Structures are given as structure tokens and as C-alpha cells.
Amino acid sequence: MQPFSVRAHPFGKIASCSRRPAVLYYINRKNLAQQAILPANPKPACSVLVRRIVLSAKEVTGSVNGVSAKAVFYRKTALLSVVHALVDMSCAALFFSVLKGEDLWLGMVLYNACAFLCQLPMGVVADRLNRNMLFAAIGCALVALGFGLRSVPVLAMVVAGLGNGAFHVGGGIEVLNGSDTKASPLGVFVSPGAIGLYFGRVFSANMLSLPWLLPVILLLSGGAILLLGKSEFREGSGNIPLSFDMSKNGLWLLILLFLVVVLRSFMGTTQAFSTGNLFSGSDSWRTGLVPVLCLAAGKAYGGFHGDRNGHIPTAILSLGICAIFLFFPLHPLLTLAALFLFNMSMPLTLFASARILKGAKGTAFGLLTAALFMGIVPFFLGLSVPVSNVLYGAIAAISGVMLAVGLRKPV
């Protein structure tokens, strides 16, 4: 790194480096007053100007407290991804340990409504609040509170569901803000959730022996999120001012993305990705873990593949091959491959919706999670879906066509 040099300037001193533009770090108030820029003793005005210059310096240098902005973003994404798995695991553990008998159906519907459907209004609030890490930390606290309400199972699931939704919205906006033109960070963020849900269900009975463990870990995780995002309490999270303005074709693209997510959610309630007797003789937890890992890996890899090869080609390739494997499930391993391919488009879909609603990324995120809820409504109503490879393959193919159109840039 080349050393900084100091040179004279009418306003004071300037620190400069040959690799970076000059950054004003000191203001000579007297000179400012002489040039009629500020009054002789302008404490309020000067403090505002100094604040703006400091913020501009951070933007120019790309660093905060000596740490590059990119490094801070990677730390936030890593932390939020790990906590995502923890939040979903806690919700699943609470769900399968407290909901029994008559409470099961009602608790299931209310939890999913709060966790998915309510992300839409939460997204609007989070966009306006401009405190994304705080929003995510509040979500952790609410899920922890749900464990304290176990004596009232339905209420516990409502509170946990709201916490789950708040975490997803806050974390999702924060990752989207730093993603620039990349969908890969979003894929990394969303992928651990499925793993958390799986382990929460598997170990829900064991977790009852230590009912305080998960709430404590959740609160510590919320504290870590607040610590890493402490700068936003003064400066905000960098959200674009709330606006629902869209381009001419933005609404139609958003509708297509919404329908794609509805179909994806609906497919998750069917037997489309059943592996049959592939794992016969294996432990039951391994039987379920392998498909979950394929699902999570597909979400994570889809963002990276899309960034490197283009979002539209990735969507067409992944869903096209998936449709072929579902039409002709010649071997259970092909079904696992189809599961991987089917989920590759998830981060691309979320990224595209945020690109359409640039001034309301949380709203866009919440809109598509509301679509997830719409896709499982037939399951809640007990409607039977015929087991048909033709149907499954057709849904994947239709999703691919709709997504290829929906991923077009708004004009």
C-alpha cells in the first residue's frame, strides 16, 4: 500500500493517495467563514457538513473502521446464513414438540401464515425503517419468546412465526443491499434454512430435555447481529427510500415471478421428488438428509451459476433438464438431481423481484414468500394431488418458460 501524503488546501488539509481520490478529513472553519460558505461559528451546520464528508469518505475508500465494505458484507452474509439455519431449526423444534391433536392443524396454518404471508407487510415496514440488522435481531428474540409460551401452543407458534418472518425480511434486505448485481450471496443466505428445518424436526424430542438451550442461542445470535450491524443505528442500513415505482413491464414481470414461486411451493407438497427405496436399509435420518442437502445445495449453487453464465440461461437449463428427469424418472438418483436443479432458480427469482422493486426490496422479498404460502394452501385444505410424472414435468417446464420471461430486465 502506498503511503498517504498531506498537501495544502484552502479549506484545510487533504490526505491523498495515488490510488484513491483525495479525501477531506479536516475543515478549517475560519477559511470556510471567510469564503461565506458557513457563518463564523456554525456549529450545527458544520457538524452536518463534517458528517456528510465522513460518509463520503467511507464511500470513496470502501472501508469502515479500517475494514473494507466488502469484508463487512461477507461477514454479515455468513452470520445471517448461519443464524437462518438456527432460526428455522428452532421453529421446527418448537412446532413438532408442542403441537399435538386438535392444535396441530390450526397451529400449522397460523404459523405458516405468520412466517410467510406476513412477510409482505413486514417488508414494507422494514423498507421504511431502514434498520435491517435490528429487524433480523428482533426476529431472533421473537422466536426465543415463542419457547416461553409453550404452555399455549398456538400462541407460541404465532409468535415464533412472526419472528421467523421478521428475521427473513431483515436478513434478506441486508443481503440484497450488498449484492450489487450478484445473486450468489442471496443463494448462500437462503440455502441453510432447509437444513435447519430438517434437524429441528429430527431432534425436536431431544430438545425438550434442554428447553432453555435454543432460546439462549437465539438471543446470543441476535446480539451478534446487533453488534455486527451497530453502525446502522446512526447511519441506517442504506435502504433506498421507500418507493413502489416500477418500469412499464415491471408489474407483468413481477406477476410471472409470483406465479413461478406458487408453482414451486406447490411442487414441494407433492411426491414429485420422492426417492422411493433408494435408501432402503439406511437410517431414517439419513434417508431424509440426502434430499435436504440436494435442495440446499441447489439453492446455493444456482446463484453462483447464474452470476457466471447468466440468469436466464441458468433458469432455462436447470428447469429444462429438471423437467426431463421428472418426465422420465428412470432412477431415484435422477430424482435427486431434479430436486437440485429445481431449486437452482430460487435465488434468481428473489433477486429479480428486488431488481423490479428497487425502492422496496423487503416488499419484493415478502411478496414472493407470500407466494410460497399460496402454493401450500391446497395441502392445508386436504386436496389430493394425483401422482403423475407428466404433471410434475409439465409444472417444471412451465415454470422454466415463465421464469425465463420474468427474469428479463425491466424496461
C-alpha positions, 0 to 999 in steps of 0.5 A, spaced: 500 500 500 502 506 498 503 511 503 498 517 504 501 524 503 498 531 506 498 537 501 495 544 502 488 546 501 484 552 502 479 549 506 484 545 510 488 539 509 487 533 504 490 526 505 491 523 498 493 517 495 495 515 488 490 510 488 484 513 491 481 520 490 483 525 495 479 525 501 477 531 506 478 529 513 479 536 516 475 543 515 478 549 517 472 553 519 475 560 519 477 559 511 470 556 510 467 563 514 471 567 510 469 564 503 461 565 506 460 558 505 458 557 513 457 563 518 463 564 523 461 559 528 456 554 525 456 549 529 450 545 527 451 546 520 458 544 520 457 538 524 452 536 518 457 538 513 463 534 517 458 528 517 456 528 510 464 528 508 465 522 513 460 518 509 463 520 503 469 518 505 467 511 507 464 511 500 470 513 496 475 508 500 470 502 501 472 501 508 469 502 515 473 502 521 479 500 517 475 494 514 473 494 507 465 494 505 466 488 502 469 484 508 463 487 512 458 484 507 461 477 507 461 477 514 454 479 515 452 474 509 455 468 513 452 470 520 445 471 517 446 464 513 448 461 519 443 464 524 437 462 518 439 455 519 438 456 527 432 460 526 428 455 522 431 449 526 428 452 532 421 453 529 421 446 527 423 444 534 418 448 537 412 446 532 413 438 532 414 438 540 408 442 542 403 441 537 399 435 538 391 433 536 386 438 535 392 444 535 396 441 530 392 443 524 390 450 526 397 451 529 400 449 522 396 454 518 397 460 523 404 459 523 405 458 516 401 464 515 405 468 520 412 466 517 410 467 510 404 471 508 406 476 513 412 477 510 409 482 505 407 487 510 413 486 514 417 488 508 414 494 507 415 496 514 422 494 514 423 498 507 421 504 511 425 503 517 431 502 514 434 498 520 435 491 517 440 488 522 435 490 528 429 487 524 433 480 523 435 481 531 428 482 533 426 476 529 431 472 533 428 474 540 421 473 537 422 466 536 426 465 543 419 468 546 415 463 542 419 457 547 416 461 553 409 460 551 409 453 550 404 452 555 399 455 549 401 452 543 398 456 538 400 462 541 407 460 541 407 458 534 404 465 532 409 468 535 415 464 533 412 465 526 412 472 526 419 472 528 421 467 523 418 472 518 421 478 521 428 475 521 427 473 513 425 480 511 431 483 515 436 478 513 434 478 506 434 486 505 441 486 508 443 481 503 440 484 497 443 491 499 450 488 498 449 484 492 450 489 487 448 485 481 450 478 484 445 473 486 450 468 489 450 471 496 442 471 496 443 463 494 448 462 500 443 466 505 437 462 503 440 455 502 441 453 510 434 454 512 432 447 509 437 444 513 435 447 519 428 445 518 430 438 517 434 437 524 429 441 528 424 436 526 429 430 527 431 432 534 425 436 536 424 430 542 431 431 544 430 438 545 425 438 550 430 435 555 434 442 554 428 447 553 432 453 555 438 451 550 435 454 543 432 460 546 439 462 549 442 461 542 437 465 539 438 471 543 446 470 543 445 470 535 441 476 535 446 480 539 451 478 534 447 481 529 446 487 533 453 488 534 455 486 527 450 491 524 451 497 530 453 502 525 446 502 522 443 505 528 446 512 526 447 511 519 441 506 517 442 500 513 442 504 506 435 502 504 433 506 498 427 510 500 421 507 500 418 507 493 413 502 489 415 505 482 416 500 477 418 500 469 412 499 464 413 491 464 415 491 471 408 489 474 407 483 468 414 481 470 413 481 477 406 477 476 410 471 472 415 471 478 409 470 483 406 465 479 413 461 478 414 461 486 406 458 487 408 453 482 414 451 486 411 451 493 406 447 490 411 442 487 414 441 494 407 438 497 407 433 492 411 426 491 414 429 485 421 428 488 420 422 492 426 417 492 422 411 493 427 405 496 433 408 494 435 408 501 432 402 503 436 399 509 439 406 511 437 410 517 431 414 517 435 420 518 439 419 513 434 417 508 431 424 509 438 428 509 440 426 502 434 430 499 435 436 504 442 437 502 440 436 494 435 442 495 440 446 499 445 445 495 441 447 489 439 453 492 446 455 493 449 453 487 444 456 482 446 463 484 453 462 483 451 459 476 447 464 474 452 470 476 457 466 471 453 464 465 447 468 466 440 468 469 436 466 464 440 461 461 441 458 468 433 458 469 432 455 462 437 449 463 436 447 470 428 447 469 429 444 462 433 438 464 429 438 471 423 437 467 426 431 463 428 427 469 421 428 472 418 426 465 422 420 465 424 418 472 428 412 470 432 412 477 431 415 484 438 418 483 435 422 477 430 424 482 435 427 486 438 431 481 431 434 479 430 436 486 437 440 485 436 443 479 429 445 481 431 449 486 437 452 482 432 458 480 430 460 487 435 465 488 434 468 481 427 469 482 428 473 489 433 477 486 429 479 480 423 481 484 428 486 488 431 488 481 423 490 479 422 493 486 428 497 487 425 502 492 422 496 496 426 490 496 423 487 503 416 488 499 419 484 493 422 479 498 415 478 502 411 478 496 414 472 493 414 468 500 407 470 500 407 466 494 410 460 497 404 460 502 399 460 496 402 454 493 401 450 500 394 452 501 391 446 497 395 441 502 392 445 508 385 444 505 386 436 504 386 436 496 389 430 493 394 431 488 394 425 483 401 422 482 403 423 475 410 424 472 407 428 466 404 433 471 410 434 475 414 435 468 409 439 465 409 444 472 417 444 471 417 446 464 412 451 465 415 454 470 422 454 466 418 458 460 415 463 465 421 464 469 425 465 463 420 471 461 420 474 468 427 474 469 428 479 463 430 486 465 425 491 466 424 496 461 
